[in-house]
Amino acid sequence: MTRSGNYRKLGPAVYERDGWTCQICFLRILPDVHPSDDLYPNLDHIVGVEDGGDDSIDNLRATHRWCNIMRHGSPYMSDDNTIGGIAIARFSNRLDTLLD
């Protein structure tokens, strides 16, 4: 199965559904940061397209750019709890703006 690219159109609905909270580290997502910022909003395929997942809203979740990259970029960092803990430490200097 290939990624359709249309999943990006679902972004606003996914971010609202998930309360603008990263579903990996559970810190707030900041919608107005620069696209290169680690905290930039990102859509994550829960089941990757390469593993048979699709682009449906039920297979998407809101994440930070950094959390999503870590989940898919390293076989050692595929566990959400591990990534979430590291993300909280990584973003500790910005926690005042990331905690509800």
C-alpha positions as CSV (number, residue, x, y, z in Angstrom):
1,M,0.0,0.0,0.0
2,T,1.3,3.5,-0.8
3,R,0.7,6.7,1.0
4,S,-1.9,8.8,-0.8
5,G,-0.7,12.2,0.4
6,N,-4.3,13.1,1.1
7,Y,-3.9,12.3,4.8
8,R,-2.5,15.8,5.3
9,K,-5.9,17.2,4.6
10,L,-7.1,15.4,7.8
11,G,-4.6,17.3,9.9
12,P,-7.0,19.9,11.4
13,A,-9.5,17.2,12.4
14,V,-6.8,15.0,13.9
15,Y,-5.2,17.8,15.9
16,E,-8.6,18.9,17.2
17,R,-9.6,15.3,18.1
18,D,-6.4,14.8,20.0
19,G,-6.7,18.1,21.7
20,W,-3.5,19.5,20.2
21,T,-1.6,17.1,22.4
22,C,1.2,14.8,21.2
23,Q,0.0,11.3,21.5
24,I,3.6,10.0,22.2
25,C,4.8,12.4,24.9
26,F,1.5,13.9,25.9
27,L,2.8,17.5,25.9
28,R,1.0,20.2,24.1
29,I,1.6,20.7,20.4
30,L,2.4,24.3,19.5
31,P,0.7,25.1,16.1
32,D,2.6,28.4,15.5
33,V,6.2,27.2,15.7
34,H,8.6,27.1,12.7
35,P,8.3,23.9,10.6
36,S,11.9,23.0,11.5
37,D,11.2,23.2,15.3
38,D,11.1,19.9,17.1
39,L,7.7,20.8,18.5
40,Y,6.1,21.4,15.1
41,P,2.8,19.6,14.6
42,N,3.1,16.3,12.7
43,L,0.7,13.5,11.7
44,D,1.8,10.0,12.7
45,H,0.5,6.8,11.0
46,I,-0.2,4.5,13.9
47,V,0.2,1.5,11.7
48,G,2.8,2.5,9.1
49,V,1.8,2.4,5.4
50,E,4.7,0.0,4.8
51,D,3.1,-2.3,7.4
52,G,-0.4,-2.2,5.8
53,G,-1.8,0.9,7.5
54,D,-3.8,3.4,5.5
55,D,-4.3,7.2,5.5
56,S,-7.7,7.1,7.3
57,I,-8.3,9.4,10.2
58,D,-8.5,6.3,12.5
59,N,-4.9,5.5,11.7
60,L,-3.5,9.0,12.3
61,R,-2.6,10.7,15.5
62,A,-1.2,14.1,16.4
63,T,2.5,14.2,17.4
64,H,5.5,16.6,17.6
65,R,7.8,16.5,14.6
66,W,10.7,15.2,16.9
67,C,8.6,12.5,18.5
68,N,7.4,11.2,15.1
69,I,10.9,11.2,13.7
70,M,12.2,9.3,16.7
71,R,9.4,6.7,16.4
72,H,10.2,6.0,12.8
73,G,13.9,6.8,12.6
74,S,15.5,4.2,14.9
75,P,14.7,0.6,15.7
76,Y,15.8,1.4,19.3
77,M,13.3,4.2,19.7
78,S,10.0,2.6,18.5
79,D,8.4,2.4,22.0
80,D,6.2,5.4,22.7
81,N,7.0,5.3,26.4
82,T,10.7,5.5,25.8
83,I,10.3,8.3,23.3
84,G,7.9,10.2,25.5
85,G,10.3,10.1,28.5
86,I,13.2,11.3,26.3
87,A,11.0,14.0,24.8
88,I,10.0,15.4,28.2
89,A,13.7,15.6,29.2
90,R,14.6,17.1,25.8
91,F,11.9,19.8,26.1
92,S,12.4,20.5,29.8
93,N,13.4,24.1,29.2
94,R,10.0,24.7,27.4
95,L,7.7,22.7,29.7
96,D,6.1,25.9,31.0
97,T,4.5,26.3,27.5
98,L,3.9,22.6,26.9
99,L,2.0,21.5,30.0
100,D,-1.7,22.2,30.4
